[in-house]
Amino acid sequence: MNAHYPDISYLSQLAFRAGALMRRNLRAGMPYEVKGDGSPVTETDNAINRIVLESVSRDFPHIRVIAEEGCYEVEGAEYTLLSDPLDGTIPFRHGLPISTFVAALLRGTTPLLAVIYDPFMERMWSATAGGGTFLNGAATRHRKRVRVNDRNTLRGASVAVFGWKSDPFNMNAARGKLEDAGAIVGNPQSVAILGGLLASGVYDAIVFPGRHGWETAAMHLIAEEAGGKVTDIHGGTMCYGPNCEINGHIITNGRIHDEIVQIVASCQRVEVSGN
């Protein structure tokens, strides 16, 4: 190929292949294994991961790939493709159709282009740096540009809060404070689809204390290009480490961002050592 790196069309074709597998394999009670971090993985996760690695290493051998179920390393690579081949494995293995394929291309640690694909409702969110965010799908003949909403209060806001026992925040406390402020708080166990919904103006905020950026990089670009705001979990600049590790994220429509950052900060765990 002549292109120096994949374009949106290339990532979209990977997404369509992934989506076909998701639709074909979705069923309740499917077999799965448990990874070292306690999260489940299905054969569909692994199969899509292989598609991504084999395709990119063949067509763009100079590009490193970091995907949740396996990587393709290129020493000194300028570009990295960051992907979650099947975001939302927990609902997927229960037969719930809310999973997505996620991919973002980074130059160094800066997202350049991204896609989030919902194969069950055939919705594709895509963005390029400086080029805006677009949605196309079965319900739209042509792709359309999307924007975040202008909600400026937590009352009635749809907020997703993710969390684990090992993270530095008491997310149960954060949920309680957000609900006290009038927010509608939930966790569909599939984070990336919310990035697309936020970019389309139908969701308001996502709080995620995770350490891996498989989904975050795509959500970051898609949300920002739609007018949203993205920071790390502490409200600082969103950064990606050498292996695309992150310090969590808070992604919002922008207008309610600072209030959410303050609520999350107030719920940071404090370790008390004995005397």
ZIURCOR-V318887 format. One record per run of one state. SS is the DSSP state (2 for helix, 1 for strand, 0 for the rest). FROM is the first residue (numbers start at 1). LEN is the number of residues. If there is no record, write none. Layout:
ss=<SS & SS>
from=<FROM & FROM>
len=<LEN & LEN>
This chain:
ss=<0 & 2 & 0 & 1 & 0 & 1 & 0 & 1 & 0 & 2 & 0 & 1 & 0 & 1 & 0 & 1 & 0 & 2 & 1 & 0 & 1 & 0 & 1 & 0 & 1 & 0 & 1 & 0 & 1 & 0 & 1 & 0 & 1 & 0 & 2 & 0 & 1 & 0 & 2 & 0 & 1 & 0 & 1 & 0 & 2 & 0 & 1 & 0 & 1 & 0 & 1 & 0 & 2 & 0 & 1 & 0>
from=<1 & 8 & 26 & 28 & 29 & 33 & 35 & 40 & 42 & 43 & 60 & 64 & 68 & 70 & 73 & 79 & 88 & 89 & 94 & 95 & 100 & 108 & 110 & 119 & 123 & 129 & 132 & 138 & 140 & 146 & 158 & 162 & 169 & 170 & 171 & 181 & 184 & 187 & 192 & 200 & 205 & 209 & 212 & 213 & 216 & 226 & 229 & 232 & 245 & 246 & 249 & 253 & 257 & 266 & 268 & 269>
len=<7 & 18 & 2 & 1 & 4 & 2 & 5 & 2 & 1 & 17 & 4 & 4 & 2 & 3 & 6 & 9 & 1 & 5 & 1 & 5 & 8 & 2 & 9 & 4 & 6 & 3 & 6 & 2 & 6 & 12 & 4 & 7 & 1 & 1 & 10 & 3 & 3 & 5 & 8 & 5 & 4 & 3 & 1 & 3 & 10 & 3 & 3 & 13 & 1 & 3 & 4 & 4 & 9 & 2 & 1 & 7>
